[in-house]
Amino acid sequence: MSDVLETPTAVTAPARAPLHIGPHEVWPPVVLAPMAGVTNAPFRALCRSQGAGIYVSEMVAARGLVEGHEKTHHLARFGPDESPRSIQLYGTDPAILGQAVSKLVNELGAEHVDLNFGCPVRKITRHGGGSALPWRRRLFQDVVRAAVAGAGDVPVTVKLRMGIDDDHLTYLDAGPIAEAEGVAAVALHARTAYQAYSGVADWTAITRLKEAVTSIPVLGNGDIWVAADALRMVAETGCDGVVVGRGCLGRPWLFGDLAAAFDGRHVDSAPPVGKVVEAMRDHARRLVEWHGETVGVRDLRKHVGWYLQGYPVGPAARRRLVEADSLEQFEERLDELDPAVELPVESIGLPRGHQHGPKPITVPQDFWRDRDDPTPLGVAADAFSSGG
């Protein structure tokens, strides 16, 4: 995407060495956050075509991998040219998680494994998993230790939230524990599980985690909507890199902007509809090639609103795209859009994706009783459909 706005900003590109995640040298220091139902292989390839970084798959369940669930193995597939092969794993039982990591590395060729301790979804936290698990700090330690052991020489990273809520913060315990157990980096979404995706991320928490974790990279996540936000996060917090989630929904060219920004060129893409159509067409073809036409076209529907967010194209045009039931029909309806329509400047940095919250967090009975109880939380804690 070549249509960009030169963005005046007082933040300059950081003069830093590349980010290192184990043996992987990453420049720009940018990671695509795993997002359920979004960061499949076609989307990762589309984003990677815009700029370098690490592109993490959507979350898969450790128990599903170990027990050979078909859907889990389907989600864990990598594209033929992916490098590094990066995947996020969810689990609460150290033994199961260790086996799953070993399987990912030795059978599926994973070159980077990220552990999910940031998910705020009720079906995960009500069994003590995701963003709830770090409260049980000894169990958290055992889970991380098992994953690192199962990975061998492949780097393991950890994704955290600040905690369950403001009264149960965990990140300043969890970060140093993970560091001591040998992870290659820690990332912090600077919200609590209770906040979900509402409000404003508290970047000062990233600063505090960076002060507490000193021997490995600390990555920041939360409210990076344009490239200038990433530079500002690094400047304000001292973090070693950024994790980008909702900001790239419908905007894969954000990764090109980030590459330019970290190299000293301050740009935020505002492509006209014609360029957006090119990206949507590319995305559709990749999905159809990966999934087959029926599933691929259906999977694209969730992306239409994100791609066209802020553009004055009208609800009827959006609806016709979502209702297309073949690749040919979808592409014909793309051709109906006026390629000259511009994105209003005030829409460039608007938040996108879900913004629900705050919401109470459900955890298991007796979960609060003993933070140092290392007992695994039971089969139910791992029993969910991969992809979140």
C-alpha positions in Angstrom: 0.0 0.0 0.0 1.6 3.2 -1.1 -1.0 5.8 -0.1 0.2 7.3 3.1 0.0 10.4 5.1 3.2 11.9 6.5 2.3 12.2 10.1 3.9 14.9 12.2 4.9 13.7 15.6 7.4 14.5 18.3 8.3 10.9 18.7 11.3 9.8 16.8 12.2 6.2 15.8 14.1 4.4 18.5 17.8 3.8 17.9 17.8 0.2 19.0 19.1 -3.2 18.1 16.6 -5.7 16.7 14.4 -7.6 19.0 15.7 -11.1 19.8 13.2 -13.9 20.6 15.6 -16.8 21.2 17.5 -17.3 17.9 15.0 -15.1 16.0 16.2 -11.6 15.1 13.2 -9.4 14.6 13.2 -6.0 12.9 11.0 -4.1 13.2 10.3 -5.2 16.7 6.7 -6.0 16.0 4.6 -9.1 16.8 1.1 -9.9 15.5 -1.1 -10.8 18.4 -2.9 -14.1 18.1 -6.6 -13.5 17.6 -9.2 -16.3 17.6 -10.8 -16.7 14.2 -8.6 -14.1 12.6 -4.9 -14.9 12.6 -5.0 -18.0 10.5 -2.3 -18.7 7.9 -3.9 -16.6 5.1 -4.2 -13.6 7.3 -0.7 -14.0 8.7 0.7 -14.3 5.1 -1.2 -11.2 4.1 0.2 -9.2 7.0 3.7 -10.6 6.5 3.7 -9.4 2.9 3.5 -5.8 4.2 6.4 -5.9 6.6 8.7 -8.1 8.7 8.0 -9.2 12.2 6.7 -12.3 14.0 3.2 -13.4 13.1 1.5 -15.6 15.7 -1.2 -18.1 14.9 -4.6 -18.1 16.7 -4.6 -20.0 20.0 -4.8 -23.8 20.2 -5.6 -26.0 23.2 -2.9 -28.1 24.6 -5.2 -31.0 25.5 -6.7 -30.9 22.0 -3.2 -31.4 20.5 -2.3 -34.2 22.9 -5.5 -36.0 22.3 -5.5 -35.6 18.6 -8.6 -33.4 18.1 -9.1 -32.8 14.4 -10.1 -29.1 14.7 -7.1 -28.3 16.9 -4.6 -29.9 14.4 -6.4 -28.0 11.6 -5.9 -24.7 13.4 -2.2 -25.5 14.1 -1.3 -25.7 10.4 1.4 -23.4 9.1 1.7 -22.0 5.6 4.4 -23.5 3.4 6.7 -20.4 3.6 6.2 -19.3 7.2 9.3 -18.3 9.1 9.4 -18.4 12.0 6.6 -20.8 12.6 4.9 -19.2 15.5 1.9 -20.4 17.5 0.0 -19.7 20.7 -0.9 -22.4 23.1 -3.4 -22.5 25.9 -3.4 -25.0 28.9 -3.4 -25.2 32.7 -2.0 -28.7 33.4 1.8 -28.7 33.4 2.1 -32.4 32.2 -0.4 -31.8 29.3 1.2 -28.5 28.3 4.7 -30.0 28.2 3.5 -32.8 25.9 1.7 -30.3 23.7 4.7 -28.1 23.3 6.9 -31.0 22.5 4.4 -32.1 19.8 4.3 -28.7 18.3 8.0 -28.5 18.1 8.9 -32.0 17.1 5.9 -33.0 14.9 4.5 -29.7 13.6 7.7 -27.7 13.2 6.9 -24.8 15.5 9.8 -22.4 15.9 8.3 -20.2 18.5 5.6 -21.0 21.1 3.6 -18.3 22.9 1.7 -19.2 26.1 -1.7 -17.6 26.6 -2.2 -16.1 30.1 -4.1 -13.1 28.8 -7.5 -14.4 27.7 -10.4 -12.8 29.6 -13.2 -15.0 28.1 -15.5 -16.5 30.7 -15.3 -20.1 29.4 -11.5 -19.9 30.0 -11.4 -18.0 33.3 -14.3 -19.9 35.0 -12.0 -22.9 35.0 -9.0 -20.9 36.2 -7.3 -20.5 32.9 -6.1 -17.7 30.7 -5.7 -14.4 32.5 -6.9 -16.0 35.8 -4.1 -18.6 36.0 -1.2 -16.3 37.1 -3.1 -15.7 40.3 -2.1 -19.3 41.2 1.5 -18.4 41.0 3.0 -21.8 41.8 0.8 -23.5 39.3 1.7 -20.8 36.8 5.4 -21.4 37.5 5.0 -25.2 36.9 3.1 -24.6 33.7 5.8 -22.3 32.3 8.6 -24.6 33.4 6.9 -27.6 31.7 6.5 -25.6 28.5 10.1 -24.5 28.4 11.3 -28.0 29.0 9.1 -29.4 26.3 10.3 -26.8 23.8 14.0 -27.7 24.0 15.9 -25.1 22.0 12.7 -23.4 20.6 11.9 -20.2 22.4 8.8 -19.9 24.6 7.2 -16.6 25.4 4.4 -15.6 27.7 1.5 -13.2 27.1 0.0 -11.6 30.2 -2.7 -9.2 31.3 -2.2 -6.9 34.3 -4.3 -9.2 36.4 -7.9 -10.4 37.0 -9.0 -6.9 38.2 -7.5 -4.0 40.1 -7.7 -5.9 43.4 -6.0 -9.0 42.0 -3.0 -7.8 39.9 -0.6 -10.5 38.9 1.8 -9.2 36.2 4.6 -8.1 38.6 4.7 -11.6 40.1 4.2 -13.5 36.8 6.7 -11.7 34.7 9.7 -12.4 37.0 8.5 -16.0 37.5 8.4 -16.6 33.8 11.8 -14.9 33.4 13.3 -17.2 36.0 11.9 -20.3 34.3 13.6 -19.5 31.0 11.1 -17.9 28.7 12.5 -15.8 25.9 10.2 -12.8 26.4 7.1 -11.6 28.1 4.3 -9.5 26.7 1.8 -7.4 28.6 -1.6 -6.3 27.4 -2.0 -3.3 29.7 -5.5 -4.0 30.8 -7.0 -6.3 33.4 -9.3 -9.2 32.5 -12.2 -7.3 34.1 -11.6 -4.4 31.6 -11.7 -6.9 28.7 -11.2 -4.5 25.7 -12.8 -1.4 27.2 -11.3 1.9 28.3 -7.7 2.9 27.8 -4.7 0.6 28.2 -2.5 1.6 31.1 0.9 1.8 29.5 2.6 2.7 32.9 2.1 -1.0 33.8 4.4 -1.9 30.8 7.0 0.5 32.3 6.7 -1.3 35.7 7.0 -4.7 34.1 10.1 -3.6 32.2 11.7 -2.5 35.5 10.9 -5.8 37.1 12.0 -8.1 34.1 15.5 -7.1 33.1 17.2 -10.1 31.4 14.8 -10.7 28.5 12.7 -8.5 26.2 9.4 -7.0 27.5 6.8 -6.3 24.8 3.9 -3.9 25.1 0.3 -4.4 23.9 -2.8 -2.3 24.0 -4.2 0.6 21.9 -1.7 0.6 19.0 -4.0 1.9 16.3 -1.5 3.6 14.1 2.3 3.4 13.7 2.9 6.5 15.7 1.3 4.8 18.7 3.9 2.1 18.6 6.7 4.6 18.7 5.1 6.4 21.5 4.7 3.2 23.5 8.3 2.4 23.1 9.4 5.9 24.0 7.1 6.2 27.1 7.6 2.7 28.5 11.0 1.6 27.4 9.6 -1.7 26.1 11.6 -3.7 23.6 8.9 -4.2 21.1 5.2 -4.0 20.5 2.4 -6.6 20.0 -0.4 -5.5 17.6 -3.9 -6.9 17.8 -7.1 -5.2 16.9 -5.3 -2.3 15.2 -4.5 -4.4 12.2 -8.1 -5.7 11.6 -9.0 -4.6 8.1 -5.6 -2.8 7.9 -2.9 -5.3 7.1 -0.9 -2.4 5.7 -0.3 -1.3 9.3 2.7 -3.6 9.4 4.2 -1.7 6.5 3.6 1.5 8.4 5.3 0.1 11.4 8.3 -1.0 9.4 8.6 2.5 8.0 8.1 4.2 11.4 10.8 2.1 13.1 13.1 3.0 10.3 12.4 6.7 10.9 9.7 7.5 8.3 6.5 8.6 10.1 3.6 7.4 8.0 0.0 6.2 8.6 -1.6 4.7 5.6 -4.9 6.1 4.4 -5.5 4.2 1.2 -8.5 5.0 -1.0 -11.1 2.3 -1.5 -9.3 1.1 -4.6 -6.3 0.0 -2.6 -8.6 -1.5 0.1 -10.3 -3.5 -2.6 -7.0 -4.9 -3.7 -6.2 -6.1 -0.2 -9.7 -7.6 0.2 -9.4 -9.4 -3.1 -6.0 -10.8 -2.1 -7.3 -11.8 1.3 -10.3 -13.6 -0.2 -8.2 -15.5 -2.7 -5.8 -16.6 0.0 -8.7 -17.8 2.2 -10.3 -19.7 -0.6 -7.0 -21.4 -1.5 -6.5 -22.4 2.2 -10.0 -23.4 3.2 -11.8 -24.1 0.0 -14.4 -21.7 -1.5 -17.4 -22.2 0.8 -15.5 -21.8 4.1 -13.1 -19.2 2.7 -15.8 -16.8 1.5 -17.7 -17.3 4.7 -14.6 -16.6 6.8 -14.0 -13.4 5.0 -17.4 -12.0 6.0 -16.2 -10.9 9.4 -13.4 -8.8 7.8 -15.6 -6.7 5.5 -16.7 -4.3 8.2 -13.1 -3.9 9.4 -11.8 -3.2 5.9 -14.4 -0.6 5.2 -14.5 1.0 8.7 -14.7 4.8 8.3 -15.1 4.8 4.5 -18.4 6.4 3.3 -19.5 3.5 1.1 -22.9 3.0 2.6 -24.5 0.0 4.4 -26.0 -1.5 1.2 -22.6 -2.1 -0.3 -21.3 -3.7 2.9 -24.3 -5.9 3.1 -23.9 -7.1 -0.5 -20.3 -8.1 0.2 -21.2 -10.0 3.3 -24.0 -11.8 1.5 -21.8 -13.0 -1.4 -21.7 -16.8 -1.5 -18.9 -17.4 -4.0 -15.5 -15.9 -4.7 -16.6 -14.8 -8.1 -19.6 -13.0 -6.7 -17.6 -11.4 -3.9 -15.1 -10.0 -6.5 -17.8 -8.7 -8.7 -19.3 -6.8 -5.8 -15.9 -5.4 -4.9 -15.8 -4.0 -8.4 -19.0 -2.0 -7.6 -17.2 0.1 -5.1 -15.9 3.5 -6.1 -12.1 3.2 -6.0 -11.6 6.9 -5.6 -13.4 7.2 -2.2 -11.1 8.5 0.4 -10.8 7.7 4.1 -11.6 10.8 6.2 -8.5 11.9 8.1 -10.3 11.8 11.4 -11.0 8.1 10.9 -7.4 6.9 10.5 -6.7 6.2 14.2 -10.1 5.1 15.4 -10.3 2.0 17.6 -11.5 -1.1 15.8 -12.6 -4.6 16.7 -14.5 -5.5 19.8 -14.5 -3.0 22.7 -16.7 -4.9 25.2 -16.3 -4.6 28.9 -15.8 -4.1 31.7 -17.3 -7.4 32.9 -17.1 -9.4 36.1 -14.6 -12.4 35.9 -15.8 -15.8 36.9 -13.2 -18.2 38.5 -13.6 -21.6 40.1 -14.8 -22.2 43.6 -12.0 -21.9 46.1 -9.7 -20.3 43.5 -8.7 -17.5 45.8 -8.0 -19.7 48.8 -4.3 -20.4 48.3 -2.2 -18.6 45.7 0.7 -21.1 46.2 -1.4 -24.3 45.6 0.3 -26.0 42.7 -2.5 -28.5 42.1 -3.7 -28.6 38.4 -7.2 -27.3 37.9 -8.6 -30.4 36.3 -9.6 -31.6 32.9 -12.4 -29.1 32.6 -9.9 -26.2 32.7 -8.4 -27.4 29.4 -11.6 -28.6 27.8 -12.5 -26.0 25.2 -12.5 -25.6 21.5 -9.2 -24.4 20.1 -9.3 -20.9 18.7 -10.9 -19.5 21.8 
